[in-house]
C-alpha cells in the first residue's frame, strides 16, 4: 500500500513574478492570529482594537474563504506572507473595495503588497467585470499611500479625523482606480 502524497496547502490561482494568490487555507488560522495580535502589524488595520482569539480567527477565515479573498504566498518557497481580498463586490454597479496586509514583517518593503494588489485588481477588472476599485487607508500609513499611487490609485476624498489611534486623530483616505486607468498605467488587461 502506498502513502498518498500530502494535499497541497496552497493553489496557484493568480500568479505573478514573485508570488501567487491562493484560496485561503483555514488551517492557517494560528499564523493569522499571531500576525493580527501583533500591534505593529495590526496598527494599520481596522481590527487593531480587537482581541482576536484562535477560534474567532478560524471563523473569520471560514467566512472569508467563501469570497474573493486570497492568501499571498511566495513562489520560490510557498511561504504564506499575508492576504488580500475584494469586499462588497457589486456586479450591478461594477464596483468593489480592495484590502491587503502583509503579516510577515520580514517581507515588508519588498514590493510584495503592490504585486499582490495588481494581481487581484487585474483579476477583478478582467474576470469579474469590475469597473471601479476603491480602498481606504489611514493617513498615517504613508508607505501604503505611496504604493497605492504607484499602481494607479488616486485620492477621492477623506473622512477627516475619523480614526483615533495612538493618541491622535487621523483621516481615513479614500482612493480609487478605474479599469482604463489601471490599463493606461501599463498593467496588462488580462492574464497571459
GROMACS elastic network, one bead per residue, 0.5 to 0.9 nm:
[ bonds ]
;  ai    aj funct       b0    kb
    3     6     6  0.87663   500
    4     7     6  0.85677   500
    5     8     6  0.87077   500
    6     9     6  0.85372   500
    7    10     6  0.89570   500
    8    11     6  0.70416   500
    9    25     6  0.70014   500
    9    27     6  0.88254   500
    9    78     6  0.87055   500
   10    13     6  0.89523   500
   10    21     6  0.85936   500
   10    22     6  0.56277   500
   10    23     6  0.70601   500
   10    24     6  0.78850   500
   10    25     6  0.71629   500
   10    71     6  0.81898   500
   10    73     6  0.79395   500
   10    78     6  0.75789   500
   10    80     6  0.89043   500
   11    14     6  0.88639   500
   11    20     6  0.84710   500
   11    21     6  0.77483   500
   11    23     6  0.67206   500
   12    15     6  0.61389   500
   12    20     6  0.58081   500
   12    21     6  0.61445   500
   12    22     6  0.53753   500
   12    23     6  0.83571   500
   12    73     6  0.87745   500
   12    75     6  0.88892   500
   13    20     6  0.70313   500
   13    21     6  0.57463   500
   13    22     6  0.53015   500
   13    23     6  0.72481   500
   13    70     6  0.88714   500
   14    19     6  0.87027   500
   14    20     6  0.54680   500
   14    21     6  0.50385   500
   14    22     6  0.70282   500
   14   116     6  0.89528   500
   14   119     6  0.64882   500
   14   120     6  0.76516   500
   14   123     6  0.78715   500
   14   191     6  0.85311   500
   15    18     6  0.81216   500
   15    19     6  0.63224   500
   15    21     6  0.64476   500
   15    22     6  0.88779   500
   15    75     6  0.83209   500
   15   119     6  0.73643   500
   15   191     6  0.88421   500
   16    19     6  0.53510   500
   16    20     6  0.56430   500
   16    21     6  0.84017   500
   16    75     6  0.84044   500
   16   115     6  0.71824   500
   16   116     6  0.77678   500
   16   118     6  0.89633   500
   16   119     6  0.68059   500
   17    20     6  0.81207   500
   17    75     6  0.80044   500
   17   115     6  0.83768   500
   18    73     6  0.88538   500
   18    74     6  0.61789   500
   18    75     6  0.55534   500
   18    76     6  0.73501   500
   18   112     6  0.78513   500
   18   115     6  0.82399   500
   19    72     6  0.68883   500
   19    73     6  0.55257   500
   19    76     6  0.78772   500
   19    78     6  0.85142   500
   19   112     6  0.74386   500
   19   115     6  0.78003   500
   19   116     6  0.73546   500
   20    71     6  0.82068   500
   20    72     6  0.60950   500
   20    73     6  0.53950   500
   20    74     6  0.63676   500
   20    75     6  0.62277   500
   20    78     6  0.88388   500
   20   116     6  0.73936   500
   20   119     6  0.82793   500
   21    24     6  0.87792   500
   21    69     6  0.88991   500
   21    70     6  0.55326   500
   21    71     6  0.55185   500
   21    73     6  0.61679   500
   21    74     6  0.88250   500
   21    83     6  0.81575   500
   21    84     6  0.83752   500
   21   116     6  0.71433   500
   21   119     6  0.79057   500
   21   120     6  0.80880   500
   22    25     6  0.82605   500
   22    69     6  0.85493   500
   22    70     6  0.52332   500
   22    71     6  0.51032   500
   22    72     6  0.66809   500
   22    73     6  0.71273   500
   23    65     6  0.66590   500
   23    68     6  0.81964   500
   23    69     6  0.67575   500
   23    71     6  0.60388   500
   24    27     6  0.87531   500
   24    28     6  0.80573   500
   24    61     6  0.71307   500
   24    62     6  0.85075   500
   24    64     6  0.76623   500
   24    65     6  0.54331   500
   24    66     6  0.89692   500
   24    69     6  0.67214   500
   24    70     6  0.51273   500
   24    71     6  0.50645   500
   24    72     6  0.88334   500
   24    83     6  0.80822   500
   25    28     6  0.57238   500
   25    29     6  0.80240   500
   25    61     6  0.77182   500
   25    62     6  0.86129   500
   25    65     6  0.75995   500
   25    70     6  0.87696   500
   25    71     6  0.75432   500
   26    29     6  0.57231   500
   26    57     6  0.88963   500
   26    58     6  0.62108   500
   26    59     6  0.85107   500
   26    60     6  0.89080   500
   26    61     6  0.55654   500
   26    62     6  0.61635   500
   26    65     6  0.76684   500
   27    30     6  0.74680   500
   27    31     6  0.87742   500
   27    58     6  0.77677   500
   27    61     6  0.88806   500
   28    31     6  0.53954   500
   28    32     6  0.63795   500
   28    33     6  0.86121   500
   28    58     6  0.82131   500
   28    61     6  0.85314   500
   28    80     6  0.86727   500
   29    32     6  0.51486   500
   29    33     6  0.59199   500
   29    34     6  0.85220   500
   29    54     6  0.65244   500
   29    55     6  0.82318   500
   29    56     6  0.89743   500
   29    57     6  0.57463   500
   29    58     6  0.51324   500
   29    59     6  0.87759   500
   29    60     6  0.87720   500
   29    61     6  0.69660   500
   30    34     6  0.61478   500
   30    35     6  0.86956   500
   30    54     6  0.61182   500
   30    57     6  0.78201   500
   30    58     6  0.80339   500
   31    34     6  0.51382   500
   31    35     6  0.63404   500
   31    36     6  0.86704   500
   31    80     6  0.88469   500
   31   103     6  0.87705   500
   32    35     6  0.50837   500
   32    36     6  0.59682   500
   32    37     6  0.84509   500
   32    54     6  0.87133   500
   32    57     6  0.72805   500
   32    58     6  0.89944   500
   32    82     6  0.79805   500
   32   103     6  0.74367   500
   33    36     6  0.52054   500
   33    37     6  0.60659   500
   33    38     6  0.86356   500
   33    52     6  0.65838   500
   33    53     6  0.68235   500
   33    54     6  0.59367   500
   33    56     6  0.88006   500
   33    57     6  0.60910   500
   33    58     6  0.85943   500
   34    37     6  0.54422   500
   34    38     6  0.65086   500
   34    54     6  0.87253   500
   34   103     6  0.87839   500
   35    38     6  0.52434   500
   35    39     6  0.83621   500
   35    40     6  0.88672   500
   35    41     6  0.63706   500
   35    42     6  0.75283   500
   35    82     6  0.88585   500
   35   102     6  0.89467   500
   35   103     6  0.52981   500
   35   104     6  0.71562   500
   35   105     6  0.88843   500
   36    39     6  0.72671   500
   36    40     6  0.89479   500
   36    41     6  0.64305   500
   36    42     6  0.54327   500
   36    45     6  0.87913   500
   36    47     6  0.79761   500
   36    48     6  0.75538   500
   36    52     6  0.73378   500
   36   103     6  0.74222   500
   37    40     6  0.87646   500
   37    41     6  0.78316   500
   37    42     6  0.69063   500
   37    48     6  0.77352   500
   37    50     6  0.84725   500
   37    51     6  0.74097   500
   37    52     6  0.65723   500
   37    53     6  0.87521   500
   38    41     6  0.54285   500
   38    42     6  0.61867   500
   38    43     6  0.84546   500
   38    48     6  0.87232   500
   38   103     6  0.88780   500
   39    43     6  0.54677   500
   39    44     6  0.88882   500
   39    48     6  0.67062   500
   40    43     6  0.57143   500
   40    44     6  0.82088   500
   40   105     6  0.87277   500
   41    44     6  0.69646   500
   41    45     6  0.78866   500
   41    48     6  0.85782   500
   41   101     6  0.82136   500
   41   102     6  0.78938   500
   41   103     6  0.61355   500
   41   104     6  0.83126   500
   41   105     6  0.74505   500
   42    45     6  0.50329   500
   42    46     6  0.77125   500
   42    47     6  0.67694   500
   42    49     6  0.86602   500
   42   101     6  0.87623   500
   42   103     6  0.84524   500
   43    46     6  0.79013   500
   43    47     6  0.81360   500
   43    48     6  0.54047   500
   43    49     6  0.85669   500
   43   165     6  0.82499   500
   44    47     6  0.86360   500
   44    48     6  0.74771   500
   44   101     6  0.87670   500
   44   137     6  0.77390   500
   44   138     6  0.67382   500
   44   140     6  0.83285   500
   44   141     6  0.66931   500
   45    48     6  0.59176   500
   45   101     6  0.80431   500
   45   137     6  0.84412   500
   45   138     6  0.84446   500
   46    49     6  0.76247   500
   46    50     6  0.87557   500
   47    50     6  0.53135   500
   47    51     6  0.84737   500
   47    52     6  0.86774   500
   48    51     6  0.82079   500
   52    55     6  0.82711   500
   52    56     6  0.62383   500
   52    57     6  0.65089   500
   53    56     6  0.51618   500
   53    57     6  0.61722   500
   53    58     6  0.86022   500
   54    57     6  0.51087   500
   54    58     6  0.61415   500
   54    59     6  0.86855   500
   55    58     6  0.51188   500
   55    59     6  0.63173   500
   55    60     6  0.86582   500
   56    59     6  0.51321   500
   56    60     6  0.61681   500
   56    61     6  0.86781   500
   57    61     6  0.61067   500
   57    62     6  0.85285   500
   58    61     6  0.51583   500
   58    62     6  0.62035   500
   58    63     6  0.87323   500
   59    62     6  0.50507   500
   59    63     6  0.63284   500
   59    64     6  0.86354   500
   60    63     6  0.51433   500
   60    64     6  0.60508   500
   60    65     6  0.84723   500
   61    65     6  0.57999   500
   61    66     6  0.87304   500
   62    65     6  0.52927   500
   62    66     6  0.69836   500
   63    66     6  0.57191   500
   63    67     6  0.75852   500
   64    67     6  0.55919   500
   64    68     6  0.75704   500
   64    69     6  0.59622   500
   64    70     6  0.85527   500
   64    85     6  0.84917   500
   65    68     6  0.73380   500
   65    69     6  0.61302   500
   65    70     6  0.76263   500
   66    69     6  0.78095   500
   67    70     6  0.88237   500
   67    85     6  0.80946   500
   67    86     6  0.77784   500
   67    87     6  0.82499   500
   68    84     6  0.86007   500
   68    85     6  0.55563   500
   68    86     6  0.54379   500
   68    87     6  0.76083   500
   68    89     6  0.87688   500
   69    83     6  0.72528   500
   69    84     6  0.57679   500
   69    86     6  0.62380   500
   69    87     6  0.83741   500
   70    82     6  0.86651   500
   70    83     6  0.55141   500
   70    84     6  0.54397   500
   70    85     6  0.59253   500
   70   120     6  0.88189   500
   71    80     6  0.67264   500
   71    81     6  0.77077   500
   71    82     6  0.60114   500
   71    84     6  0.66379   500
   71    85     6  0.87298   500
   72    79     6  0.83727   500
   72    80     6  0.58940   500
   72    81     6  0.57309   500
   72    82     6  0.50668   500
   72    84     6  0.70103   500
   72   102     6  0.80496   500
   72   112     6  0.85088   500
   72   113     6  0.87380   500
   72   116     6  0.68303   500
   73    77     6  0.83427   500
   73    78     6  0.55820   500
   73    79     6  0.52983   500
   73    81     6  0.59081   500
   73    82     6  0.74147   500
   73    83     6  0.84466   500
   74    77     6  0.59995   500
   74    78     6  0.51065   500
   74    79     6  0.52402   500
   74    80     6  0.66431   500
   74    81     6  0.73039   500
   74   112     6  0.87818   500
   75    78     6  0.55261   500
   75    79     6  0.77487   500
   76    79     6  0.81204   500
   80    83     6  0.83591   500
   80   103     6  0.88659   500
   80   104     6  0.81283   500
   81   101     6  0.86922   500
   81   102     6  0.57596   500
   81   103     6  0.58015   500
   81   104     6  0.50900   500
   81   105     6  0.84216   500
   81   107     6  0.72732   500
   81   112     6  0.89131   500
   82   100     6  0.76424   500
   82   101     6  0.56081   500
   82   104     6  0.67059   500
   82   113     6  0.87214   500
   83    99     6  0.84590   500
   83   100     6  0.57813   500
   83   101     6  0.57353   500
   83   102     6  0.66262   500
   83   103     6  0.79534   500
   83   116     6  0.85227   500
   84    98     6  0.74316   500
   84    99     6  0.55054   500
   84   101     6  0.64364   500
   84   102     6  0.86269   500
   84   113     6  0.87626   500
   84   116     6  0.73787   500
   84   117     6  0.72768   500
   84   120     6  0.78701   500
   85    97     6  0.83805   500
   85    98     6  0.57689   500
   85    99     6  0.54995   500
   85   100     6  0.65210   500
   85   117     6  0.86973   500
   85   120     6  0.74793   500
   86    89     6  0.66457   500
   86    96     6  0.63717   500
   86    97     6  0.56291   500
   86    99     6  0.65638   500
   86   120     6  0.80076   500
   86   121     6  0.88946   500
   86   124     6  0.82291   500
   86   133     6  0.88162   500
   87    96     6  0.58872   500
   87    98     6  0.59641   500
   87    99     6  0.75677   500
   88    95     6  0.78992   500
   88    96     6  0.53512   500
   88    97     6  0.61838   500
   88    98     6  0.88213   500
   89    93     6  0.89100   500
   89    94     6  0.75231   500
   89    95     6  0.60102   500
   89    97     6  0.70751   500
   89   128     6  0.89141   500
   89   130     6  0.82311   500
   90    93     6  0.56024   500
   90    94     6  0.55021   500
   90    95     6  0.52663   500
   90    96     6  0.60765   500
   90   130     6  0.81686   500
   91    95     6  0.67854   500
   91    96     6  0.85260   500
   91   128     6  0.77509   500
   91   129     6  0.74361   500
   91   130     6  0.70518   500
   92    95     6  0.80470   500
   93    96     6  0.88380   500
   93   130     6  0.82388   500
   93   131     6  0.82208   500
   93   132     6  0.87998   500
   94   128     6  0.83550   500
   94   129     6  0.65049   500
   94   131     6  0.52025   500
   94   132     6  0.65608   500
   94   133     6  0.87137   500
   95   129     6  0.88894   500
   95   130     6  0.55205   500
   95   131     6  0.60091   500
   95   133     6  0.58183   500
   95   134     6  0.77409   500
   96   124     6  0.86235   500
   96   130     6  0.72136   500
   96   131     6  0.86194   500
   96   132     6  0.67450   500
   96   133     6  0.51662   500
   96   134     6  0.63191   500
   96   135     6  0.86282   500
   97   132     6  0.85536   500
   97   133     6  0.54885   500
   97   135     6  0.53653   500
   97   136     6  0.82048   500
   97   176     6  0.86594   500
   98   117     6  0.81259   500
   98   120     6  0.84908   500
   98   121     6  0.82629   500
   98   133     6  0.66587   500
   98   134     6  0.62470   500
   98   135     6  0.54074   500
   98   136     6  0.82915   500
   99   117     6  0.82177   500
   99   135     6  0.66117   500
   99   136     6  0.79732   500
  100   113     6  0.71971   500
  100   116     6  0.82779   500
  100   117     6  0.73101   500
  101   113     6  0.72102   500
  102   105     6  0.70362   500
  102   107     6  0.73528   500
  102   108     6  0.68398   500
  102   112     6  0.79660   500
  102   113     6  0.66718   500
  103   106     6  0.88518   500
  103   107     6  0.83184   500
  103   108     6  0.84455   500
  104   107     6  0.58105   500
  104   108     6  0.72753   500
  105   108     6  0.52092   500
  105   109     6  0.88623   500
  106   109     6  0.86444   500
  107   110     6  0.59628   500
  107   111     6  0.84810   500
  107   112     6  0.74648   500
  108   111     6  0.76490   500
  108   112     6  0.76877   500
  108   113     6  0.81940   500
  109   112     6  0.76636   500
  109   113     6  0.83590   500
  109   143     6  0.86268   500
  110   113     6  0.80278   500
  111   114     6  0.57269   500
  111   115     6  0.63657   500
  111   116     6  0.87901   500
  111   147     6  0.85618   500
  112   115     6  0.51302   500
  112   116     6  0.60762   500
  112   117     6  0.85051   500
  113   116     6  0.52389   500
  113   117     6  0.60982   500
  113   118     6  0.86090   500
  113   144     6  0.87276   500
  113   147     6  0.83141   500
  114   118     6  0.60435   500
  114   119     6  0.86368   500
  114   144     6  0.88814   500
  114   147     6  0.64176   500
  114   148     6  0.71977   500
  114   150     6  0.84983   500
  114   151     6  0.70772   500
  115   118     6  0.51459   500
  115   119     6  0.63305   500
  115   120     6  0.87502   500
  116   119     6  0.52037   500
  116   120     6  0.63133   500
  116   121     6  0.86092   500
  117   120     6  0.51619   500
  117   121     6  0.60175   500
  117   122     6  0.84915   500
  117   148     6  0.88183   500
  117   151     6  0.85716   500
  118   121     6  0.50087   500
  118   122     6  0.59584   500
  118   123     6  0.84856   500
  118   151     6  0.72434   500
  118   182     6  0.89923   500
  118   187     6  0.80058   500
  119   122     6  0.51894   500
  119   123     6  0.62623   500
  119   124     6  0.87132   500
  119   191     6  0.88930   500
  120   123     6  0.50586   500
  120   124     6  0.61632   500
  120   125     6  0.86794   500
  121   125     6  0.61097   500
  121   126     6  0.83707   500
  121   130     6  0.89151   500
  121   133     6  0.76915   500
  121   179     6  0.86734   500
  121   182     6  0.84332   500
  122   125     6  0.52833   500
  122   126     6  0.58580   500
  122   127     6  0.80671   500
  122   179     6  0.86619   500
  122   182     6  0.83979   500
  122   187     6  0.78332   500
  122   188     6  0.76162   500
  122   189     6  0.67888   500
  122   190     6  0.63475   500
  122   191     6  0.76586   500
  123   126     6  0.52115   500
  123   127     6  0.54059   500
  123   128     6  0.68616   500
  123   129     6  0.88262   500
  123   190     6  0.73815   500
  123   191     6  0.79548   500
  124   127     6  0.56937   500
  124   129     6  0.64268   500
  124   130     6  0.55349   500
  124   131     6  0.83646   500
  124   133     6  0.83987   500
  125   128     6  0.60273   500
  125   129     6  0.52386   500
  125   131     6  0.63028   500
  125   132     6  0.82849   500
  125   133     6  0.87505   500
  125   178     6  0.88277   500
  125   179     6  0.60313   500
  125   182     6  0.89896   500
  125   189     6  0.78248   500
  125   190     6  0.82063   500
  126   129     6  0.59479   500
  126   130     6  0.76351   500
  126   179     6  0.88419   500
  126   189     6  0.65430   500
  126   190     6  0.55653   500
  126   191     6  0.81961   500
  127   130     6  0.79886   500
  127   190     6  0.82549   500
  130   133     6  0.73297   500
  130   178     6  0.86677   500
  130   179     6  0.74635   500
  131   177     6  0.84290   500
  131   178     6  0.56142   500
  131   179     6  0.51903   500
  131   180     6  0.82232   500
  132   176     6  0.67761   500
  132   177     6  0.57702   500
  132   179     6  0.63401   500
  133   153     6  0.87148   500
  133   175     6  0.84554   500
  133   176     6  0.54434   500
  133   177     6  0.55339   500
  133   178     6  0.65716   500
  133   179     6  0.81329   500
  134   153     6  0.82242   500
  134   174     6  0.70722   500
  134   175     6  0.56081   500
  134   177     6  0.66429   500
  134   178     6  0.89563   500
  135   153     6  0.86994   500
  135   173     6  0.82223   500
  135   174     6  0.58580   500
  135   175     6  0.53835   500
  135   176     6  0.62382   500
  136   172     6  0.63907   500
  136   173     6  0.55640   500
  136   175     6  0.64187   500
  136   176     6  0.88798   500
  137   140     6  0.84285   500
  137   141     6  0.68998   500
  137   142     6  0.89938   500
  137   144     6  0.76343   500
  137   145     6  0.71828   500
  137   171     6  0.85664   500
  137   172     6  0.57462   500
  137   173     6  0.52111   500
  137   174     6  0.66754   500
  137   175     6  0.80397   500
  138   141     6  0.55469   500
  138   142     6  0.82409   500
  138   144     6  0.89945   500
  138   145     6  0.85954   500
  138   163     6  0.75288   500
  138   170     6  0.67881   500
  138   171     6  0.60646   500
  138   173     6  0.59051   500
  138   174     6  0.88868   500
  139   142     6  0.65399   500
  139   145     6  0.78898   500
  139   158     6  0.88507   500
  139   170     6  0.60451   500
  139   171     6  0.52896   500
  139   172     6  0.59227   500
  139   173     6  0.59794   500
  140   143     6  0.86099   500
  140   145     6  0.89669   500
  140   170     6  0.69550   500
  140   171     6  0.81009   500
  141   144     6  0.55936   500
  141   145     6  0.64817   500
  141   146     6  0.89199   500
  142   145     6  0.50039   500
  142   146     6  0.61450   500
  142   147     6  0.85963   500
  143   146     6  0.52886   500
  143   147     6  0.63260   500
  143   148     6  0.87401   500
  144   147     6  0.50336   500
  144   148     6  0.60633   500
  144   149     6  0.85877   500
  145   148     6  0.51187   500
  145   149     6  0.62250   500
  145   150     6  0.87071   500
  145   153     6  0.87568   500
  145   173     6  0.86880   500
  145   175     6  0.88592   500
  146   149     6  0.52269   500
  146   150     6  0.63651   500
  147   150     6  0.51104   500
  147   151     6  0.66445   500
  147   153     6  0.88886   500
  148   151     6  0.53819   500
  148   152     6  0.65700   500
  148   153     6  0.54149   500
  148   154     6  0.77985   500
  148   175     6  0.83082   500
  149   152     6  0.52184   500
  149   154     6  0.59308   500
  149   155     6  0.83705   500
  149   175     6  0.87372   500
  150   153     6  0.72941   500
  150   185     6  0.88445   500
  151   182     6  0.73735   500
  151   185     6  0.72428   500
  151   187     6  0.86399   500
  152   176     6  0.82482   500
  152   177     6  0.61582   500
  152   178     6  0.86102   500
  152   181     6  0.66202   500
  152   182     6  0.57603   500
  152   184     6  0.87967   500
  152   185     6  0.63927   500
  153   175     6  0.58126   500
  153   176     6  0.51098   500
  153   178     6  0.84139   500
  153   181     6  0.85427   500
  153   182     6  0.82573   500
  154   174     6  0.83958   500
  154   175     6  0.51392   500
  154   176     6  0.56915   500
  154   177     6  0.65849   500
  155   158     6  0.80613   500
  155   173     6  0.69251   500
  155   174     6  0.58204   500
  155   176     6  0.66845   500
  156   173     6  0.78982   500
  156   174     6  0.56362   500
  156   175     6  0.52378   500
  156   176     6  0.67101   500
  157   172     6  0.85796   500
  157   173     6  0.61833   500
  157   174     6  0.52491   500
  157   175     6  0.71385   500
  158   161     6  0.88725   500
  158   171     6  0.61512   500
  158   172     6  0.55804   500
  158   174     6  0.58083   500
  158   175     6  0.88941   500
  159   162     6  0.58236   500
  159   163     6  0.86554   500
  159   170     6  0.88330   500
  159   171     6  0.55081   500
  159   172     6  0.50339   500
  159   173     6  0.65211   500
  159   174     6  0.78191   500
  160   163     6  0.81771   500
  160   169     6  0.84527   500
  160   170     6  0.69195   500
  160   172     6  0.65493   500
  160   173     6  0.83442   500
  161   164     6  0.71003   500
  161   168     6  0.86495   500
  161   172     6  0.74600   500
  162   169     6  0.67690   500
  162   170     6  0.61918   500
  162   171     6  0.55574   500
  162   172     6  0.63014   500
  163   168     6  0.82377   500
  163   169     6  0.56105   500
  163   171     6  0.61143   500
  163   172     6  0.66433   500
  164   167     6  0.67768   500
  164   168     6  0.56076   500
  164   170     6  0.60736   500
  164   171     6  0.87747   500
  165   168     6  0.55455   500
  165   169     6  0.63168   500
  165   170     6  0.72080   500
  166   169     6  0.83147   500
  177   180     6  0.84016   500
  177   181     6  0.63389   500
  177   182     6  0.66529   500
  178   181     6  0.52079   500
  178   182     6  0.63166   500
  178   183     6  0.87662   500
  179   182     6  0.51655   500
  179   183     6  0.63253   500
  179   184     6  0.86444   500
  179   189     6  0.86926   500
  180   184     6  0.59513   500
  180   185     6  0.85417   500
  181   185     6  0.61784   500
  181   186     6  0.89815   500
  182   185     6  0.52396   500
  182   186     6  0.71363   500
  182   187     6  0.61110   500
  182   188     6  0.85846   500
  182   189     6  0.84835   500
  183   186     6  0.55093   500
  183   188     6  0.62409   500
  183   189     6  0.60392   500
  184   187     6  0.70920   500
  186   189     6  0.89286   500
  187   190     6  0.86313   500
  188   191     6  0.72698   500
  188   192     6  0.84410   500
